[in-house]
């Protein structure tokens, strides 16, 4: 599933790449796009590109409620035995899913992409300031909440259905810090987490506002710590 907010410039290309990849696989699949109250033509472009997809749907709302809210909504509507969510910019290419699936057979329930492992391939970096802020954020996450997870925020995560339903039915964080709560609940509920190094290319059109979003993310960390 793909959360999207004001993505009219690239949502069609993203869906097309996902469709082409899935058409080459030997398993059944579905594509869910959650339009988080966009005020552009994201929903229209997504609807048009999903035509012909047997299991394709666009979930739209009139109000922007946050990435965490959108991912939760999309995952709880999914029907598959395994569920992936990917950022709309495909900073992590959809083909990286090939690396994830074998780990399900090894008993892992939650498999997450990481940009911070030795074999991670960062092909286009963020600006120095954004990258530094991200590293500081992850240090706080590891100190306050989640030891051992080097990159909570990479937007490419795979779940067994049981784990996904169990975890996402409980999360409360609506904004960008929802990943932290997801991983914290994964551990608390006893699900096995695997971190996978991924290819990653920074998108210059990030929806994370450098100041307002960062402040909200740090505040959300305290709420996650307090209520979990």
PETA-V40898 format. One record per residue. RES is the residue in three letters. NEAR is the number of other C-alpha atoms within 12 Angstrom. D_LAST is the distance of its C-alpha to the last C-alpha in Angstrom with 2 decimals. Layout:
((RES,NEAR,D_LAST) (RES,NEAR,D_LAST))
This chain:
((UNK,44,25.80) (UNK,44,26.29) (UNK,48,24.63) (UNK,48,27.37) (UNK,41,28.04) (UNK,29,31.64) (UNK,34,32.59) (UNK,27,36.14) (UNK,21,37.69) (UNK,27,36.04) (UNK,36,34.37) (UNK,29,37.65) (UNK,22,38.07) (UNK,34,34.53) (UNK,43,35.01) (UNK,27,38.44) (UNK,23,37.21) (UNK,38,34.59) (UNK,29,37.29) (UNK,19,39.76) (UNK,22,37.42) (UNK,23,36.38) (UNK,19,40.04) (UNK,14,40.87) (UNK,15,38.39) (UNK,8,39.33) (UNK,13,36.33) (UNK,19,35.64) (UNK,27,33.23) (UNK,33,32.01) (UNK,42,31.14) (UNK,42,28.79) (UNK,46,28.76) (UNK,46,26.48) (UNK,41,28.26) (UNK,37,25.84) (UNK,26,28.45) (UNK,30,30.85) (UNK,19,33.93) (UNK,20,36.10) (UNK,23,37.39) (UNK,35,34.42) (UNK,34,34.39) (UNK,25,38.17) (UNK,27,38.34) (UNK,39,35.58) (UNK,27,37.34) (UNK,21,40.65) (UNK,29,39.45) (UNK,29,37.74) (UNK,19,41.08) (UNK,15,42.30) (UNK,24,38.90) (UNK,14,38.89) (UNK,21,35.11) (UNK,31,34.24) (UNK,30,32.61) (UNK,36,31.53) (UNK,33,28.90) (UNK,29,29.62) (UNK,23,28.47) (UNK,15,30.19) (UNK,15,27.25) (UNK,22,25.19) (UNK,26,21.50) (UNK,31,20.07) (UNK,39,19.79) (UNK,38,16.29) (UNK,34,17.63) (UNK,41,20.77) (UNK,48,19.44) (UNK,40,17.37) (UNK,34,20.59) (UNK,37,22.79) (UNK,41,20.96) (UNK,31,20.68) (UNK,27,24.42) (UNK,34,25.40) (UNK,24,27.62) (UNK,25,27.87) (UNK,22,26.92) (UNK,32,25.46) (UNK,40,23.88) (UNK,43,24.07) (UNK,45,23.00) (UNK,39,25.13) (UNK,40,25.57) (UNK,42,28.68) (UNK,36,30.51) (UNK,37,30.47) (UNK,33,29.99) (UNK,37,29.24) (UNK,32,32.25) (UNK,35,31.79) (UNK,24,34.01) (UNK,30,31.28) (UNK,33,29.95) (UNK,21,32.81) (UNK,25,31.03) (UNK,34,27.85) (UNK,29,29.39) (UNK,17,30.91) (UNK,23,27.57) (UNK,26,26.70) (UNK,14,29.75) (UNK,14,28.43) (UNK,17,25.41) (UNK,26,22.63) (UNK,37,20.29) (UNK,43,18.77) (UNK,44,21.31) (UNK,45,20.75) (UNK,43,23.45) (UNK,34,23.58) (UNK,36,25.92) (UNK,28,25.39) (UNK,23,26.91) (UNK,14,30.54) (UNK,15,31.91) (UNK,23,30.19) (UNK,23,32.97) (UNK,24,32.40) (UNK,16,35.55) (UNK,18,35.05) (UNK,20,32.90) (UNK,24,31.18) (UNK,16,32.84) (UNK,12,32.51) (UNK,14,30.45) (UNK,22,27.94) (UNK,21,27.69) (UNK,16,27.21) (UNK,23,24.45) (UNK,30,22.66) (UNK,21,23.10) (UNK,19,21.86) (UNK,32,18.69) (UNK,33,18.10) (UNK,23,18.89) (UNK,26,16.17) (UNK,34,13.65) (UNK,22,15.04) (UNK,17,15.17) (UNK,23,11.80) (UNK,33,9.46) (UNK,30,11.72) (UNK,18,14.96) (UNK,22,17.77) (UNK,32,17.13) (UNK,32,19.99) (UNK,37,19.73) (UNK,40,16.64) (UNK,36,18.66) (UNK,41,21.70) (UNK,40,22.17) (UNK,42,23.30) (UNK,42,21.01) (UNK,42,22.14) (UNK,42,20.51) (UNK,35,22.06) (UNK,25,22.10) (UNK,25,20.21) (UNK,33,17.29) (UNK,38,17.47) (UNK,31,17.62) (UNK,25,14.80) (UNK,33,12.38) (UNK,36,13.81) (UNK,25,14.11) (UNK,28,10.36) (UNK,33,9.73) (UNK,31,10.15) (UNK,35,11.26) (UNK,30,15.04) (UNK,36,16.39) (UNK,38,17.08) (UNK,42,13.70) (UNK,37,12.51) (UNK,42,13.61) (UNK,44,10.96) (UNK,39,8.14) (UNK,43,10.77) (UNK,44,11.40) (UNK,36,8.05) (UNK,33,7.90) (UNK,34,11.57) (UNK,26,11.33) (UNK,19,9.04) (UNK,23,11.49) (UNK,17,14.36) (UNK,26,15.91) (UNK,25,18.32) (UNK,35,18.11) (UNK,33,21.40) (UNK,33,22.09) (UNK,37,25.49) (UNK,28,27.71) (UNK,35,28.96) (UNK,31,31.71) (UNK,32,30.58) (UNK,25,32.65) (UNK,26,31.40) (UNK,23,32.12) (UNK,15,33.69) (UNK,20,32.43) (UNK,24,28.72) (UNK,25,26.84) (UNK,25,24.58) (UNK,16,26.30) (UNK,20,26.60) (UNK,14,25.82) (UNK,14,24.14) (UNK,23,21.78) (UNK,25,20.97) (UNK,19,20.20) (UNK,23,17.90) (UNK,36,16.08) (UNK,29,15.62) (UNK,22,14.44) (UNK,31,11.85) (UNK,35,10.53) (UNK,22,10.04) (UNK,23,8.25) (UNK,30,5.79) (UNK,23,5.66) (UNK,12,5.86) (UNK,16,3.79) (UNK,25,0.00))
